[in-house]
Amino acid sequence: MSTPPESAQTNRLIHETSPYLLQHASNPVDWYPWGPEALQAATAQNRPILLSIGYSACHWCHVMERESFENDAIAALMNRHFICIKVDREERPDLDEIYMQATVTLNRGQGGWPMTVFLTPEQEPFFAGTYFPPEDRWGRPGFPSLLKKIAEAWEKDTIGLRSQARQLTDRLKQELKAVSPVSVSASVLDEAVTQFQKDFDAQHGGFGSAPKFPPSAGLSLLLRCYRRTGDSTTLQMVTRTLDAMAAGGIYDHIGGGFARYSTDERWLAPHFEKMLYDNALLAKTYVEAYQVTKQASYHQVATEVLDYILREMIDPTGGFYSATDADSEGVEGKFFVWTPAEVQAVLQNAEDSRRFCACYDIIDEGNWEHHSIPNRLRPIEAVTKELDLTSDELHETIQRVRPLLYRARQQRVPPALDDKIITAWNGMMISAMAEAGRVFGVSRYIDGAMKAADFLLLVHRTSDGRLLRTSRQGRAHLDGVLEDYAYLAEGLIDLYEACGQERYLTAARQLGETMVGSFQDKEQGGFYTTAEGHETLIIRTREGADGATPSGNSVAVSVLARLSFHYDRQDLREAAIGGIRAYGRLMARYPRAFAKTLAVVDFLAEGPIELALVGAPNDSGREALERAVREVFLPHRVMASSDGTSHSSGHPLLAGKGLVEGKAALYICRNFSCQRPLTDPREVAGALLSESRRTARQPLV
């Protein structure tokens, strides 16, 4: 079959909302988006499908595009023998989940992106890999060689390949089959801590060896375990890791925000892409760590991350963008690295330059590929001694000159921006913004969370209440998956508890009820990735263990557990417990892989402290009580608030509660049974800690 004209190739992707797909619209490959047209073409022409899955911030995806997809000869092979489909994994996590499982199965546990999968017209996989070079090298077959071999095999033995694909699909279905649910003991929390301890890198922080990924969910769980036991070694794993990440090159010391991961054990050299979800999860973890330790550096990091998001990653409509690339001008990390001469050229002051370069390890020979990644891994005491300065003097210099370097860096060619708005990732950032705004008392974060939430509820929610996965420039499409419902609902609960506007809690309840009605496995418990009525795929997947982000199942059970206490609804609590028990056997074997779920186990085993705050929003007494509450780390809480008028809220916890002698009051309750209301903020911390200590734990969930 001859190659279609360029206009046909371009038009198939040109109307997509994904910047990643748009980037491929000019390839000589006749790309289809995933959809009926491509699948029908494969069936009608009896051709195998070449499915390529990647994402915009993926370095090796760009490499394979330059080497193969922009190569006319290779593109001609693809067009001649295959129906070629390009998918953005961030838009279609349902497809990514299925075909990554196939890739891992076919490659002895190895997977990654770009993902290259060959399917029958019935969508069943028979061969899969990741990156392929343009010619044979590094022990990998060249992509043209692979294309020719698969095309020849399909021509000579279509029946055999279809049989092979059917067997693999049956195997994948069997592996996904739910096992019988079992109860989970809170003792699994201690076993998780033990697993973390075995892998903990005491010297550099983090767990395991390079490459190192930010373990946000694990650190958040360890903070809860420390709260349970008071064991200092548990807290040390958290603080050592947070300190090392914040000091390393994985953190952008000029502009704020974290890169995706570190290629080395010291957190020095990142893969430079920045993802919205990493920054949301990490910001929230630093907020929690600040509450536990009162360490000012954690407050600073969380603030810098969120200010970076509000400055560079927010759409005028209020939604948050997805990611920025690792490459600039085709060079990895070019935007972020420095030489001493570049610093001097910006600052125009030899002493300021000397101080900045010493503080951030910017040296003539470079610390990475002849350039320097700014980092503060060197102890500050050694830097001040070398410079013969006090720490205050050095701090003053850094605070004064860093904005100059940031403005100079903004004149460079920036990494590509993926400006699509993903519901789930925005839900994570709404949570982070809301919680930081509540704990730090910073209104711009709550305002940012509210604006994003209002945008999603207007643009990403259909008239019948369904969520859409993604949008760009105001155009939303694709059915939302479990994580979209779960993360947005959790963000809305956090936002309600931060701002008190009940419409957000109502929307969270509606999303929670949809999860139970459309995503729940009614027989075994737990939740599927896709809803009833979703596009039919070869497998309806479900995932309990955490990955780069906490699993949709784990966040769903967190949402339902929290809503059950907000609304005193046993049905939602049972659904949450069922979602935990569905993975009870796996959790007992690999507790560390279920960090978010175990945080919910802890929540349900203890039960929340219920806080009802009554008082006018701008009343100084209410503000003082709010400040007192936010000083205490309360991961197991339900918070409701009203202005004290008789019809200000329908929240069950607020029923019958009002001002005390005209003063704002805090009611501390459990199971809707309350202590005497407090009006003096000096009594709050002691009362909260006392209530936490006297809690009777439940043995099983």
N, C-alpha and C positions, 0 to 999 in steps of 0.2 A: 504494500500500500504506500503510495507516495506521501511525502510530508505535506500537511495542509499548509495553506498560505499563512503568512505571519499574522494577518488580521484575525484568523480563526483561533490561532494559538493564543493570542493576546486576550481576545474577548472573553474566553472562558474564565479567566481569573481576574479580569480588570474590574469586575463589579463586586469582588469580595471585600469584606471589611478588614480582613487580617493583613497588616503590613507585610507579614512573612509571605503570604500567598501573592500579594501584589508585586513583591520583589521578584517573584518567579514568572510574572506575566510576560516578560520580554525574553525568556529563554526560548531557544529553538525547539525545545520539547513541547509536544502537544499535550500540555497538562490539562487534566480535568480537575475540578473540585470534587470531593466525595459527594455523590448524590445519584439520583435515578438515571441521569443521562449517561454517566460513566458506567454504571452497573449494567444498564441495558445494552450499551455498546459492546461491553465484554461478552455478554451472552449472545448478542446478534452475530458478532464476528468470531465467536469461539476463540477468544484470545485470553491469555492470562493477564492478570492485573499486576502492574508494578506500582506498589504503594510506597510512597516516600513520605515519612513523617519527621518533622523537625519543628524548630521554633526560631524566632527572630534573633534571640541572644545566643544562639548555639554556634560556637566558633567553627566546629568541624562541619556543620551544615553549610556554612558559607564556603568552606574549602571545597566540599564536594560539588557545590554549585559552580564555582569558578572552574574546577578541573574537568567536570563531566557534563553538567547540565547546560553549560554555555558552550560546549564543544559541539560543533555542527555534526561531526562524524558520529560521536556517541549518541547525540540526540536523534540522529537518523535511525540508528539501531533501535533505540527505545520506541520511536514512533512506528517503525516497521513491524515490530513483533509484539508490542504490548499496548494495553490501555493504561496510560500513565496517570496516576492520581496523586496529587500533592495535598497533604493535610497539615494544618497547624495543630500540634498536639495540645496547645493551650486552649484552643477553641473546641477540640473534640477529645476530651479525656476518656470518653467511653471507647472510642476506637483505639486510642493509644494504649489503654489498659489491656485490651484483648490482644493486640498484635505485639505488644511488648512481652506479654506472657509467652506467646509463640516464639518470639525471638530468643528469649532466655532459655526456653525449653530446647530449642534446636541448637543452641550454642553453649551448652554446658554451664548454664548459669550466667552467661555474659549478655549484656544488653546495653543500649545507649542510643544516642542520637547523633547524626541522622539515622533513622531506622529505615531499613530497606527490606520490604517484604513482598514476596511473590505469591499471588492468590489465584485460585480458580475463579471463574466468573460467578461462582456461588459464594465468593468471599472467604473461602477456606484456605488457610496458608499451607504452602508446601516447602518453601525455602525462605530463610530470613537471615539478615546480617545487619551491620551498622554502616560504618564508613567503608567505601571501597575506593582505592586509588584509580587513576586513569590508566595505569598499566600495572603489570604484576610487580609487586615489591612488598617488602616488610613481611613476607610470608603470607600476603593476602593476594587473592586473584585480582587482576585488573578488572575494572567494571565492564569494559567491552568484552573481555573473555567470558565473564560471567553471563552477560546478556546473551551471547551466542550459544553458550552451553544450555542455558535454560530454554531458549527458543527452540533449539534442536531437540531437547528432551520432550518438550510439549508437542512438537510436530510428530515425533516418532512414537511417543508413549503417553498420549493424553490420558488414557484410562488408568495407567499406573500412577501418574502424578495425582489424578483425582482421588484414587484410592488412598494414596499416601496422605493427601490433605484431609480426607475424611477421618482417617485413623488419628491424625494429630488433633483434629478438632474434637473428636470424641475424648481423647486424653485430656485436653484442656477443660472440657466440660466436667469430667470426672474429678479433676483436681480442684475445681471450684465448688464441687458439691459440698453443701454445708454438713458438718458433723453434728452429732447430738449435742445440744447445749448443756453446759454444766455450771454450777454455782461458782463464784469467785470469792475467795477469802481475802480480807484486807491484808493478810500476811504476805500476799503476793507483792505488796509494796516493798516489804523488806527484801524479798528476793530480787526485785528490780534494782534496788540500791546495791546489792551485792554484785549483780552483773555489771552495773556501771563502774563499780570500784575495780573490777578485774580489768577493764579496758581503759581506765583513766590514765592519762598522761600527766603525771605529777609535775614534770618539768615544764611542759609547754601548754598544759591545759587541753581540754577536749578529750576525745575518746578514740583509741586506735591510732593507726599511723596515717601517713599522707596517702591520698588527699584527704583533707579534713573539711567537713561540712558543719555549719553552725547547728548545734544540737538543741534548738530552741525548746521543743516539747520536752526533751529529757531534762533540761535545766529547770524548766517550770515545775516538772514533777518532783525533782530533787528538793526544790524550795518547799514544797508541800510535805515531803518526807522529813525534812529538817524540822518543820513546824510540829510534826507528830512526835519526833523522838528527841529533838534537841542535840542530836549527834553532830559535833563540830566537823568531823571529817566529811559528812554529807554536804554541809554548807561550803566547805573548802573546795570541793569539786566544782561547785557552781562559781564561786568567786574567782578561782584560778582561771577558769575557762573564760568568764566574762572579761576579766582583766587582760588576758592574753589576746583575745579577739579585738578588744578595743585598742590595744597597743600595736597590733600587727598591721601589715599592709592590706589585709582584707577589709580594714576600715578606711574610708576615705577621709583622711585628716584635714583635707582642704575644704571639701564641700559637704561632708556628712554622708552617712549611708554605708551599708555593707555590700561587698561583692558576694557573688554566689558561693564560692568556696576557696579554700587555700590549697595550692598545689604542693605545699611543703608542710612539715609538722609544726613549724614555728608560727604559722599564720602570716608569714611574710609576703609570699608571692601569690596573689589571687588569680583566678580566672576573672577578668575584670567586669563581666556583666553584672548588673544590679537588677535584682528581681523585686517586685513589689511585695511578694509574699514573705521573702526573707526579712525584709526591713520591717514589715508589720509584726511578724512573730518575735523578732529580736527586740524591737522597741518595747513591746509589752513585757518581755522577760526582764529587760533592764529596769522597767518601772517596778515590777514585782521585787526584784533584787534590791532596789533602792528602799522600798518599804521595809524589807527585812533587815537590811544592814545600815541604812541611812548614809551610805557612802556617796559622797557628792559626785564622784565621777560617773556613777550609774545614771544619776539625774541628768548630767551633762550629755552623755551619749544618747540617751533616749530623746532628749530635746533636740539635739543636732540631727538625729535621724528624721524625726517628724518635721522639723523645719525644712530639711532638704526635700521631703515629699511635698510639702505645701508650696515650696518655691519652684520646684522643677518638674514635679510628676503629677500635677493636678490639671484637669481639663477645665475650661471656663464653665462648663455645665456643672462641675462639682465632682465628677468621677475621677478616680485615680488611674493613671497610666500603668501599663504592665511591666515594662522593663526598658533598660538601655543596654546596648551592645557592648561586647568586650573590645571590639576593634574600632579604630578611627583611622581614616585614610588607608584602610587595608592593613594596618599594623596593630597587633594586639597591645593594649595598654598605653598606646602613644599619648592619649589625652591626659593620663594620670601621672606620668613619670616626669622626673626633673633631673637637671644637672645643677651643680653650684653656680655655673655661669648664668643659667636661666634665672635662678633665684636672684642673683646679683643684678641682673638687667632689670628686673621688676622693682626691687626694693631700692636700688640706687644708694645703698648705704652698706659699707663693708661690715660694720659691727652687727647690724641687724641680720645681714646675710649669714655671717659666721654663726650667730646664735641659732637662727632658724635651721640651718643645715646641720649643725651639731645635734640639735634636739630631734630632728626628723631623719637622721642617718642619710643625708644627701651628700654623697662623696664623689670625688673625681672619677674613680674607677667604677662607680656604680655598685649597687647591691643586687641588680637584676638586669642582665643583658645590656651592660654598659650604661645603664641609666639607673636612677634611684627611685624606688617606691617609698614615699614618705611613711615612716613608722616610728613608734616610740618603744620598741622592744628593749632598747638599752635603758637600764635603770636611771631615773631622773637624777639621782644623787651623783652618779658618775658624770653626767652631762654638766651639772652645775659646778662640780669640782674642776672639770677640765676648763670651763669658761670662767671660773673664779667669780661666780654669781650666786646670789641667793635664789631660791626657787620662786620667790615672789617677783624678783627682777626678770627672770626668764619668762615667767607666766605673762607679765606685762608686755614684753616684747612680742610673744607669740600672739596674744590677743590683738595687738595693734597691727601686726603685719600680715596675719593670715587672710583678712579680707582683701588685702591688696593682691595677694597671690590668687585668690579665688577669682577676682575680677579679671586678672590677666589670663587665667586659664579659660575663662569664658570666651576669650577671643580665639582660642584654638578651634579646629574643626571637631565638633563633638561626636561621640558615638551615636549610632542610629537609635532613634527612639521608637519603641513599639507603643503606639498611642491607642491601642484598643483597650477597652474597659471591661474587665472580667468580673462577673458578679461575686464569685467566691473570694477572689483576692481583695476586692473592695470591701467585702465583709470583714476580712482579717484586719484591714487598715482602719475601718470604722471602729473595731474593737480596740485597737491600739490607741487611736486618737481619743476615743471616749474615756478609756481608763487613765491615760496620761493626763487628760484634762481634769478628770475627777481627782486624781491623786496629787497632781501638782497645782491644782487650782488655776489652770491656764485656759481661758475661754476660747482662744483661737483654735485649740485642738478640738474642743467640743463643737465649735462652729463648723470646722472642717468635716467632722464626722456627720453632723446633721445635714450639711449640704450634699455630701455623697449619698447618704441614706435617702434623702428626698429625691435625688436624681434617679437612683436605682428603683425606688418604689414607683416612680412615674414612668420611666422609659424602659426598664428591664422587667416590668411586671405587666402581664396582659390583663384584659378586662375580666377574665375569669380567674385571675389570681395565680396563673402559672408564671414561673420565672423564665427569662431568656438568659442565655449564657454570656453573651458578649455584645458590645456595641462599639462603633467608631463613628465619630462625627454625627452622633444622634441617631444612627440607624442600628437598632438592636435586632438580633436574630439568633437562631439555634436554641433548641430546648435546653433549659437548665438541667444539670445533673445533681446528684445528692449533695455534693459539696457546695453547690451554689445556694441551695436552700439552707443547709446547715450553717455555713459560715455567715451568711447574711443574717439569719435569725440570731446567731450568737452576737454578732455586732449590734443588732437592734436591742437585744437585752442589755448589753453593756451601755449602750447609748441611753436607754431609758434610765438605768441606774445612775447615770452621770448627769442627765438633764431633767429627768422627771416628767417628760412629755409622754403621756400614756399611749399616744398613737403608735409609738415605736414598739411598745410591748405588745399591743394588739396585733400589729403586723407580724411580730415574731411568733405569736401564738398561732396565727393563721398559717404561717409557713411550717410550724411544727406539726400542725394537724394534717397538712398536705403530705409531709414526710411519712406520717403514720398511715395515711390513707392510700398513698400511691407508690411508696418506695419500700415499705416494710415486707419482709419475708414472713408471712403469716404462720408458716409451719415451724420454722427453725429459729425465728427471731433474727434480729439484725436487719440491715437495709441494703438494697441493691443500689448499684451506681446509677441506674436509670429508672425512670418512672414507668408505671403501667401506661401503655399507649405510646411509649417512645418508639422511634424507628426500630424495626426488627433487625437485629444483628445476629451473628452466629452464636453468640453467648450473651446471656444477661449476667454481667459480672457483679461481684461484691468483694469488698476489700476491708479487712479489719485492722491490719497492721499499718502503722504510720510509714510514710515515705519521706519525700522532701518536705512535705507538710503533713500535719495530722490527718488521718484518713477521714473521709466523709462520714463513715459509721461512727467514729469516735466523737466527732463534733456533733453529730445528730443526737447521740445519747447524752452529751453534755447539755445541749439545748433542751431536750425533753425533760431531763432531770431538773434543770433550773425552772422551766415553766411549770413543772408539776408542783413546785413549792410556791411559786408566785400565785398560782391559781388554786392550790389545794386540790389537784386533780390526780387521783390514783391511776387513772388509765394512762396518762402520759408517763408516770413513774414506772409503771409496769413495762411500757414500751422501751424505756431507757434501760431497764434491767435486762430485758430480753436481748437488747442489742449488745450488752456486755457478755451475757452468758453464751451467746452464739459463738463467741471466740474464746470461751473459758479454757478449753484444752490447750490451744495455742498460747494463750496468755500465761498459763502455768509453766510452759516450756521456754518461752521467749518473752518474759515480762518487759524487758527493755524496749522491745519493738512495739509496745502498746502503751507508750508513755501517756498520751492524752486520755486514753480509756481508763488507765489506772488513776489518773487525777479525778475522774468521775467516780470510780470506785471509792476513793477517799471521801469524796463529797457525799455520796449516798450512805457510806458507813457511818459517818459522823452526823450528817444532817446539818442544814445551814442555820446560822444565826439569822434571825429575821429582824430587819431594822426598818422602823417606820418613823420618818422624819416629818414633823408638822410645823409649818411656819411660812410666812410670806417669803417669796424668793429673795428679796433684797433686805430682809430683816437681819440685823447684825447678830442677833442671838442664834438664828438658824445658821448663818455663815460660820459662826464659831463652833457650833456642833458639827457641821460638815468637816471643818478643818480637823477636829479631834478624831472623827471617824477615819479620815483618810490617812492618819498617821499609823494606823494599825493594819497589818497584813491580814486580810480576811478573805481568803480564797473561797471559803464556804459561807456564802452570804446570800441573802435575798434583801434587796433594798427597794423601798417604796417611799414616795414623798407626796405631800399635798400642801396647799397653802392654808389649810385649816378651815376652809368654808365647808358647809354641809354637803355641797354637791360637787366638790372639786375632783373627786376620783371615785371610780368603781372598784379599785383594787381591794381584794378581800382583807389584806393586812391592815388597811387603813380604816376599816369599819369601826365606828365608835370612838375613834381617836381624834383628839383636838388639841388646841393650845392649853397650856397649864397656867392658870391665872394670867392669861393674856400673853404668856411667853412661849416662844418656840420650844418644842419638846422632842426628845428622841426616845422612842419606845424600843426596848431590846426584848425580843421575844424568841420563843422556840415552840414549834407546833401551835402557833397562834396564841400561846400563853405568855403573857408579858410581865416583866418586872415593872416596878414603879417608873414612871417616865422621868427622864433626866432633863433638866434645864441648865445645869452647870456643866460647861464643857470640860472642866477639870476632873469630873467624875467618869468621863466616857471611857478612856483607855483602860482604867482599872476594871470597870464593869464588863467591857468586852473580853478582856483577858480572863476574868473570872468565869464568865459564861463559857468560854472556849474550854477551860480546864475541867469544868464539871460535866462536860458532855459525855454521855454514855455511848460507846461505839456499838454498832451492830456488827455481828461477826461475818455475815455473808450478804452478797447481793445476787 
